[in-house]
Amino acid sequence: MTTMNQRITRLRPPRVAICLLGVAGLIYGFFPAVRASFWICLWCGLSVFVPGAAVMVWAWAEFEKKDNPILPTDTPVVLICSGPFRFSRNPMYLGMLLMLLSPAIGLGAPLFLFPPVVFFVVINFVFIPYEEKILGDSFNGAFANYTCSVRRWV
């Protein structure tokens, strides 16, 4: 197992998202000085969270339908191009990103912009290149054609 593979195995994207949100939540809870809010609109936060969760669940269901492994370190069985994968090569990550963005929007707290920004950087520059290499090795031309027709995020 390569070092990158070992790191990716330990740092699963949902764990990264939860840890980042936890850190922001702890800072928000224990340090009242950072609670500056421009507005509070919980419905606004939900209007971002719900579509994010829906896209993530829809993408997960596509993996289940095709009996494809979901872990980034597992070898894919089939290249999934249906469902939300028609619009984004990474709909699960997009869903998680939207869900992480929802507290910043709902609470109007700039501190909660930290988790989605860091998540984006980690996913975009660590996980996605690693996964795309595996997909490229596994599906050669089919994956190359897919990357030409579907964007990485949206």
C-alpha positions as CSV (number, residue, x, y, z in Angstrom):
1,M,0.0,0.0,0.0
2,T,1.4,3.4,-1.0
3,T,1.8,6.2,1.5
4,M,-0.9,8.3,-0.3
5,N,-3.2,5.3,-0.2
6,Q,-2.6,4.9,3.5
7,R,-3.4,8.6,4.1
8,I,-6.5,8.5,2.0
9,T,-7.7,5.4,3.8
10,R,-7.5,7.1,7.2
11,L,-8.9,10.5,5.9
12,R,-12.2,9.6,4.5
13,P,-14.1,12.6,3.2
14,P,-17.0,12.4,5.6
15,R,-14.6,12.2,8.5
16,V,-12.7,15.3,7.2
17,A,-16.0,17.2,6.9
18,I,-17.2,16.2,10.4
19,C,-13.8,17.1,11.9
20,L,-13.8,20.5,10.2
21,L,-17.3,21.3,11.3
22,G,-16.5,20.1,14.8
23,V,-13.5,22.4,15.1
24,A,-15.6,25.4,13.8
25,G,-18.4,24.4,16.2
26,L,-16.1,24.2,19.2
27,I,-14.5,27.6,18.4
28,Y,-18.0,29.1,17.9
29,G,-19.2,27.6,21.2
30,F,-16.3,28.4,23.4
31,F,-15.2,31.8,22.1
32,P,-18.1,34.3,22.0
33,A,-16.0,36.9,20.3
34,V,-16.1,34.9,17.1
35,R,-19.9,34.7,17.0
36,A,-20.3,37.7,14.8
37,S,-23.4,37.1,12.8
38,F,-24.6,39.3,9.9
39,W,-28.0,37.6,10.0
40,I,-29.6,34.4,11.2
41,C,-31.8,32.7,8.6
42,L,-32.1,29.0,9.5
43,W,-34.4,28.5,6.5
44,C,-31.6,29.9,4.3
45,G,-29.2,27.3,5.7
46,L,-31.7,24.5,5.2
47,S,-32.2,25.6,1.7
48,V,-28.5,24.8,1.0
49,F,-28.3,21.7,3.3
50,V,-31.3,19.8,1.9
51,P,-30.2,19.9,-1.8
52,G,-26.7,19.0,-0.7
53,A,-27.9,16.0,1.3
54,A,-30.2,15.0,-1.6
55,V,-27.4,15.1,-4.2
56,M,-25.1,13.1,-1.9
57,V,-27.7,10.4,-1.2
58,W,-28.7,10.2,-4.9
59,A,-25.0,9.7,-5.8
60,W,-24.6,7.1,-3.1
61,A,-27.7,5.3,-4.4
62,E,-26.1,5.2,-7.9
63,F,-23.1,3.4,-6.4
64,E,-25.3,1.0,-4.6
65,K,-27.3,0.2,-7.8
66,K,-24.2,-0.7,-9.7
67,D,-22.7,-2.5,-6.7
68,N,-19.6,-0.2,-6.9
69,P,-17.3,0.2,-3.9
70,I,-17.7,3.7,-2.4
71,L,-14.4,4.0,-0.6
72,P,-11.8,6.1,-2.4
73,T,-9.1,3.4,-2.0
74,D,-11.2,0.5,-3.4
75,T,-10.9,-0.4,-7.1
76,P,-14.1,0.7,-9.0
77,V,-16.1,-2.0,-10.8
78,V,-17.9,0.3,-13.2
79,L,-17.6,3.9,-14.3
80,I,-20.8,5.6,-13.2
81,C,-22.1,8.2,-15.5
82,S,-25.8,8.2,-14.5
83,G,-27.9,10.1,-12.0
84,P,-26.1,13.1,-10.6
85,F,-22.8,12.0,-12.3
86,R,-24.3,13.3,-15.5
87,F,-23.8,16.9,-14.1
88,S,-20.8,16.5,-11.8
89,R,-18.0,14.0,-11.6
90,N,-18.0,14.4,-7.8
91,P,-21.6,14.8,-6.7
92,M,-21.0,13.3,-3.2
93,Y,-18.2,15.8,-2.6
94,L,-20.4,18.6,-4.0
95,G,-23.2,17.5,-1.6
96,M,-20.9,17.5,1.4
97,L,-19.6,20.9,0.4
98,L,-23.1,22.3,0.3
99,M,-23.9,20.7,3.6
100,L,-20.8,22.3,5.1
101,L,-21.7,25.7,3.7
102,S,-25.2,25.6,5.3
103,P,-24.2,26.7,8.8
104,A,-22.4,29.8,7.5
105,I,-25.5,30.7,5.5
106,G,-28.0,29.8,8.2
107,L,-26.1,31.4,11.1
108,G,-24.6,34.2,9.1
109,A,-21.3,33.4,10.9
110,P,-18.1,33.9,8.9
111,L,-16.3,31.4,11.1
112,F,-18.4,28.6,9.4
113,L,-16.9,29.5,6.1
114,F,-13.7,27.8,7.3
115,P,-14.9,24.2,7.0
116,P,-16.2,24.3,3.4
117,V,-13.1,26.2,2.2
118,V,-10.7,23.8,3.8
119,F,-12.8,20.8,2.7
120,F,-12.8,22.0,-0.9
121,V,-9.0,22.4,-0.9
122,V,-8.4,18.9,0.6
123,I,-10.9,17.2,-1.7
124,N,-9.9,19.1,-4.8
125,F,-6.2,18.7,-4.4
126,V,-5.8,15.4,-2.5
127,F,-8.7,13.1,-3.0
128,I,-10.0,13.9,-6.5
129,P,-6.6,13.7,-8.3
130,Y,-6.0,10.4,-6.5
131,E,-9.4,9.0,-7.4
132,E,-9.1,10.3,-11.0
133,K,-5.8,8.5,-11.4
134,I,-7.5,5.2,-10.3
135,L,-10.4,5.8,-12.6
136,G,-8.1,6.7,-15.5
137,D,-6.1,3.5,-15.0
138,S,-9.2,1.4,-14.6
139,F,-11.4,2.8,-17.5
140,N,-8.8,4.4,-19.8
141,G,-10.6,6.1,-22.8
142,A,-14.1,5.9,-21.2
143,F,-12.9,8.0,-18.3
144,A,-11.1,10.4,-20.6
145,N,-14.3,10.9,-22.6
146,Y,-16.3,11.3,-19.4
147,T,-13.9,14.0,-18.1
148,C,-14.3,15.9,-21.4
149,S,-18.1,15.9,-21.1
150,V,-18.7,16.4,-17.4
151,R,-17.2,19.0,-15.1
152,R,-15.3,18.2,-11.9
153,W,-17.7,20.1,-9.6
154,V,-20.7,21.5,-11.5
